[in-house]
Amino acid sequence: MKKIFLAVLVIVVAAMITMAGSFYWRNVRGVWPAVGSPPRDIAAMVNTSGMPLTLPPGFAVSIFASGLGHPRALCHDSAGNLLASITAEGKVVALPDRNHDGVADEIVTVVEGLDRPHGMATYGPGGRTLYIAESDEVAAYDYDQKNLKAVNKRKIVDLPDDGMHFSRTILFMPPPNERRLLISVGSDCNACIERDWRRAKILVCDADGGEPKAFASGLRNAVFMAVHPATKQIWATEMGRDWLGDNEPPDEIDIIEEGKNYGWPTCYGKNVHDTEFDHNVYVRNPCMEPFETPSYIDIPAHSAPLGLAFFPEEGWPAEYRHDLLVAYHGSWNRTVPTGYKVVRFHLDARGNYLGAEDFITGWLVGERKALGRPVDVSIEPGGVIYISDDKAGLIYRVVYKGIGTVR
């Protein structure tokens, strides 16, 4: 009897190992660039002749700040100081460059002791109010730009603090709705029917707070948002669900309109029905306008698009104006890694999509290593771009050197 039991146990264990191996090979063997340590210090490489990153002609990259841990969202105050949220360490830091040499003079802790802070925004005359989105709330602070400190915290909105996605991003709408604050809250699962109405949505509230309302729904994890400079529409990056294979569903760039439903968990991409999740038979097609809104631009599955920013007019070549940069944080659940780069989307002045091309590559080293993972992008007038990297723990400064026509 004992021999039979041991034989059965061996068979069961072997079957489990085989199943686990098969799952790993079919789904996550490309996880290593996301979870492994960088093979080399990219900051040292950028500052020497061993430059690993490839940029378009006319651009150069340097290290603006390093030793930041895991910097995520970026924000400039009205004095021009760059702020960064260090989500894993529960703080927001300022990186002043008082002598304007392209390198942060110091790392100043603006506020700490927070619950996974992410998105930030300044508001009011002189940007004297700083809003910070934590996992469980959004709060406003009195911001001292001279001493780079945020004090007198005032909670304005409660947010759900459980589940799969914890990053919260905020954005004030453009005039005449500049008092309306958008708050992106991801789902608490991969694909499910949410129990909390605030999940998988972009919420909206007044600058003074109050009960939030749904602005747009059906957004699994729209981590970052930006305002188009001409149309004043809200654009957002959204991560599609996992476990549908290497190439499905696409990640998305969406144009967010109030009252629209962007499909999750039933639909993805260009209103494709997710039959893996949704087995119900409907009277109508479950993925069609005006009920569900398709993506504006589909991008490769599992790219993990995060920060996005539009090129302004001042100090940039005419061919770049109104184009969009998006940081692809990089895949973890794909057999062959994808992403780990910054991509340029060609747009006309009204935001019509014309095509895409890589803007910065080189973070991904083969299929098992990554030197870094780009997160947020801030494009400034005058030809300067800042990019955060939460794997290498630094912020890059990309400068336009003058090839092309600037008017």
C-alpha positions in Angstrom: 0.0 0.0 0.0 2.8 2.4 0.9 4.6 1.7 -2.4 1.3 2.5 -4.3 0.9 5.7 -2.4 4.5 6.8 -3.1 4.1 5.9 -6.8 0.9 8.0 -7.0 2.6 10.8 -5.2 5.5 10.7 -7.6 3.1 10.8 -10.6 1.2 13.7 -9.1 4.3 15.7 -8.3 5.7 15.0 -11.8 2.4 16.1 -13.4 2.4 19.3 -11.3 6.0 20.1 -12.3 5.2 19.4 -15.9 2.1 21.7 -15.8 4.1 24.4 -14.0 6.9 24.2 -16.6 4.4 24.3 -19.4 2.7 27.3 -18.0 6.1 29.1 -17.4 7.2 28.3 -21.0 3.9 29.4 -22.6 3.3 32.5 -20.5 6.1 34.0 -18.5 9.5 32.8 -19.6 10.1 36.4 -20.7 9.7 37.7 -17.1 13.4 38.1 -16.4 14.1 41.6 -17.7 11.3 42.9 -15.4 12.4 41.1 -12.2 16.1 40.6 -12.6 18.8 43.0 -11.5 20.3 45.3 -14.2 23.4 43.6 -15.7 25.3 46.9 -15.6 24.9 50.4 -14.2 23.3 52.4 -17.0 24.2 55.7 -15.3 27.9 55.0 -15.5 27.4 53.8 -19.1 25.6 57.0 -20.2 28.3 59.1 -18.6 31.1 57.4 -20.5 31.7 56.3 -24.0 29.7 53.1 -23.4 26.4 54.7 -24.2 23.8 51.9 -24.4 20.8 54.0 -25.6 20.0 54.8 -29.2 18.3 58.2 -29.9 17.3 60.0 -33.1 19.9 62.2 -34.8 20.1 65.6 -33.1 19.3 64.3 -29.6 21.6 63.6 -26.6 20.9 62.0 -23.3 22.5 62.5 -19.8 21.7 61.6 -16.2 19.7 64.3 -14.5 19.4 62.5 -11.1 20.4 59.1 -9.8 20.1 57.1 -6.6 16.4 57.7 -6.4 15.2 54.2 -5.7 12.2 53.7 -7.9 11.0 57.1 -9.3 7.7 57.0 -11.0 5.5 60.1 -11.9 7.1 63.5 -12.8 5.7 67.0 -12.3 7.2 70.5 -12.5 6.3 73.2 -10.0 5.8 76.7 -11.2 9.4 77.6 -10.4 10.6 74.9 -12.7 11.8 72.4 -10.2 11.2 68.8 -11.1 9.2 66.7 -8.6 9.2 62.9 -8.6 7.1 60.4 -6.7 9.1 57.6 -5.1 6.2 55.2 -4.8 7.9 52.3 -3.1 9.4 54.6 -0.4 6.2 56.6 0.3 7.6 60.0 -0.6 7.8 62.8 -3.1 11.1 64.5 -3.8 12.2 67.7 -5.5 15.2 67.8 -7.8 16.3 71.5 -8.2 18.8 72.5 -10.8 19.6 76.0 -9.5 22.8 76.5 -11.6 21.0 75.2 -14.8 23.8 72.8 -15.6 21.5 69.9 -16.5 22.1 68.0 -13.3 20.0 68.0 -10.1 21.8 69.8 -7.3 20.3 67.6 -4.6 17.5 65.4 -3.7 15.0 67.2 -1.4 12.2 65.2 0.4 9.1 67.3 -0.1 6.8 65.0 1.9 7.1 61.4 3.2 5.2 58.8 5.1 2.7 58.4 2.3 0.8 55.3 1.1 2.4 54.5 -2.3 2.2 58.1 -3.7 2.0 58.3 -7.5 0.4 61.1 -9.5 1.0 64.8 -8.7 -0.4 68.1 -9.9 0.0 71.8 -8.9 -2.9 74.2 -8.8 -3.8 77.8 -8.1 -1.9 81.1 -8.3 1.8 80.4 -8.3 1.2 76.7 -8.0 1.0 77.1 -4.2 -1.2 74.0 -3.8 0.3 70.6 -4.5 -2.0 67.6 -5.0 -0.6 64.1 -4.4 -2.5 60.9 -5.2 -1.8 58.0 -2.8 -3.2 54.5 -3.2 -6.1 55.3 -0.8 -6.7 59.0 -1.2 -5.9 62.3 -2.9 -4.7 65.1 -0.7 -3.9 68.8 -1.2 -0.9 70.5 0.5 0.4 74.0 0.9 3.5 73.9 -1.1 6.5 76.1 -0.3 8.5 76.4 -3.5 11.4 78.2 -1.8 12.0 75.4 0.8 10.6 72.7 -1.4 8.2 71.4 1.3 4.6 70.3 1.3 2.7 70.9 4.6 -0.9 71.1 5.9 -2.2 68.0 4.3 -5.9 68.1 3.5 -7.6 64.9 2.2 -10.1 65.7 -0.5 -11.1 62.2 -1.9 -11.1 58.7 -0.5 -10.1 55.9 -2.9 -10.3 52.1 -2.8 -7.0 50.7 -1.5 -7.2 46.9 -2.2 -6.7 44.7 -5.2 -4.4 44.4 -8.1 -3.6 48.0 -9.3 -2.6 50.6 -6.7 -1.1 53.5 -8.6 -3.3 56.6 -8.8 -2.7 59.4 -11.3 -4.3 62.8 -11.3 -4.7 65.6 -13.9 -6.5 68.9 -13.8 -8.6 69.5 -16.9 -7.9 72.4 -19.2 -9.9 75.7 -19.1 -12.8 76.3 -18.8 -12.9 73.2 -16.6 -9.7 73.8 -14.8 -11.2 73.1 -11.4 -12.1 69.6 -12.3 -9.6 67.0 -11.1 -9.4 63.7 -12.9 -8.3 60.6 -10.9 -7.4 57.3 -12.6 -8.2 54.2 -10.5 -7.3 50.8 -11.9 -9.1 47.5 -11.5 -8.6 45.2 -8.6 -8.3 42.2 -10.8 -7.2 41.0 -14.2 -10.7 40.5 -15.6 -13.8 40.6 -13.4 -17.0 42.4 -12.5 -15.9 45.0 -10.0 -17.5 45.2 -6.6 -16.4 48.8 -5.9 -18.0 51.3 -8.4 -14.8 53.5 -8.3 -12.6 50.8 -9.8 -11.6 50.6 -13.5 -12.5 54.2 -14.1 -11.3 57.7 -14.3 -13.1 59.7 -11.6 -13.7 63.4 -11.4 -14.1 65.8 -8.5 -13.8 69.5 -7.7 -10.4 71.0 -6.7 -11.8 71.3 -3.2 -12.8 67.7 -3.1 -16.1 66.1 -2.3 -17.7 62.9 -3.5 -16.1 61.8 -6.8 -18.2 60.9 -9.8 -17.5 58.6 -12.8 -15.9 60.5 -15.7 -15.2 57.4 -17.9 -15.5 53.7 -17.3 -14.3 50.4 -18.7 -10.6 51.3 -18.2 -8.7 48.4 -16.7 -5.6 50.4 -15.8 -5.3 53.8 -17.4 -2.1 54.7 -15.5 -1.2 58.1 -17.1 -3.1 60.9 -18.7 -2.2 64.0 -20.8 -4.0 66.9 -22.4 -3.6 67.3 -26.2 -2.2 70.9 -26.8 -4.6 71.8 -29.6 -7.8 69.8 -29.1 -7.6 69.9 -25.3 -8.9 66.3 -25.2 -7.7 63.9 -22.5 -5.5 61.1 -23.8 -4.6 58.1 -21.6 -2.5 55.0 -21.8 -4.2 51.7 -20.8 -2.8 48.3 -20.1 -4.8 45.4 -21.5 -5.5 42.2 -19.5 -3.1 39.3 -19.1 -3.2 35.6 -20.0 -4.6 35.7 -23.5 -1.2 34.9 -25.1 1.7 36.9 -26.4 -0.2 39.1 -28.8 -3.6 39.6 -27.3 -5.1 41.9 -26.2 -3.4 45.1 -27.4 -2.4 47.7 -25.0 -4.1 51.0 -25.8 -3.9 54.7 -26.2 -7.4 56.1 -25.6 -9.0 59.5 -26.1 -11.1 59.9 -22.9 -14.5 61.5 -23.2 -16.9 62.1 -20.3 -19.6 59.4 -20.0 -17.9 56.9 -22.4 -17.3 53.2 -21.6 -14.0 51.8 -22.9 -15.1 48.2 -22.8 -13.2 46.4 -20.0 -13.7 43.6 -19.0 -15.9 42.6 -21.9 -14.2 44.4 -24.8 -10.7 45.4 -25.8 -8.9 47.2 -28.6 -11.0 48.1 -31.5 -14.1 46.7 -29.8 -13.0 43.1 -29.8 -15.2 40.8 -27.7 -13.3 39.1 -24.9 -15.0 35.7 -25.1 -12.4 34.2 -22.7 -14.0 36.2 -20.0 -17.5 36.9 -21.3 -19.5 33.8 -22.2 -22.9 35.4 -22.1 -25.1 35.6 -25.2 -26.4 39.1 -25.8 -29.2 40.4 -27.9 -26.7 42.9 -29.4 -23.1 42.7 -30.2 -21.5 43.3 -26.7 -18.7 45.5 -28.2 -20.0 48.3 -30.4 -20.5 52.0 -30.4 -22.2 53.9 -28.9 -22.3 51.5 -26.0 -18.5 50.8 -25.9 -15.8 53.0 -27.2 -12.9 51.4 -29.1 -9.2 52.3 -28.5 -7.8 55.2 -30.5 -4.4 53.5 -31.1 -3.6 49.8 -30.5 0.0 49.0 -29.4 1.7 45.6 -29.0 0.3 43.5 -26.2 2.1 43.6 -22.8 4.2 46.7 -23.8 2.9 48.2 -20.5 2.5 51.8 -21.8 2.9 54.4 -19.0 3.8 58.1 -19.2 2.8 60.0 -22.3 3.6 63.6 -23.3 3.0 65.8 -26.3 5.7 67.9 -27.9 5.0 71.6 -27.4 5.8 74.2 -30.1 8.5 76.3 -28.4 12.0 75.1 -29.2 11.2 72.0 -31.1 11.6 71.1 -34.8 8.4 71.6 -36.8 8.3 67.9 -37.6 8.0 67.0 -33.9 5.3 69.5 -32.9 2.1 67.8 -31.5 3.7 64.4 -31.8 3.4 62.1 -28.8 6.0 60.2 -26.7 5.0 57.1 -24.8 7.1 55.2 -22.3 6.8 51.4 -22.7 7.7 50.1 -19.3 8.1 46.6 -20.7 6.5 43.2 -20.5 6.6 40.5 -17.8 4.1 38.0 -19.0 5.2 37.3 -22.5 7.4 34.5 -23.9 9.6 37.0 -25.8 9.9 40.4 -24.0 8.6 43.5 -25.6 8.6 47.2 -24.7 11.5 48.7 -22.6 11.6 51.8 -24.9 10.1 55.2 -25.6 8.0 55.4 -28.8 7.1 58.4 -30.9 3.6 58.7 -32.4 3.3 60.9 -35.4 0.2 63.0 -35.2 -1.2 66.0 -37.1 -2.2 69.2 -35.3 -5.7 67.8 -34.6 -4.3 64.5 -33.2 -5.0 62.3 -36.2 -2.7 59.2 -36.0 -0.1 59.1 -38.8 2.3 56.4 -37.7 4.8 55.4 -35.0 8.5 54.7 -34.6 11.0 54.0 -31.8 12.4 57.1 -30.2 14.7 55.7 -27.6 15.8 52.0 -27.4 18.6 50.1 -25.7 17.2 49.3 -22.2 16.5 45.7 -23.2 19.6 43.5 -23.4 18.8 40.3 -25.2 15.8 38.4 -23.8 16.8 38.1 -20.2 18.2 41.4 -19.0 17.2 45.0 -18.9 19.3 48.0 -17.9 16.2 50.0 -17.0 12.5 50.5 -17.4 11.2 53.9 -18.5 8.1 55.2 -16.7 7.1 58.8 -17.1 7.9 61.4 -19.7 7.9 65.2 -19.4 8.6 67.3 -22.5 9.5 70.9 -21.8 9.6 73.9 -24.1 13.0 74.7 -25.3 14.1 71.2 -26.3 14.4 69.2 -23.1 12.8 65.9 -22.1 12.9 64.2 -18.7 12.2 60.4 -18.4 12.0 58.5 -15.1 13.3 54.9 -14.7 12.1 52.9 -11.8 14.5 50.0 -12.4 17.7 51.9 -12.7 16.6 54.5 -10.1 17.3 57.6 -12.1 15.9 60.3 -14.3 17.3 61.0 -17.8 17.6 64.4 -19.4 17.2 64.3 -23.2 18.2 67.4 -25.1 17.5 68.4 -28.7 20.8 69.6 -30.2 19.5 71.3 -33.3 19.1 69.1 -36.3 15.9 70.1 -38.1 13.9 73.3 -38.5 12.9 75.2 -35.4 10.6 78.2 -35.9 
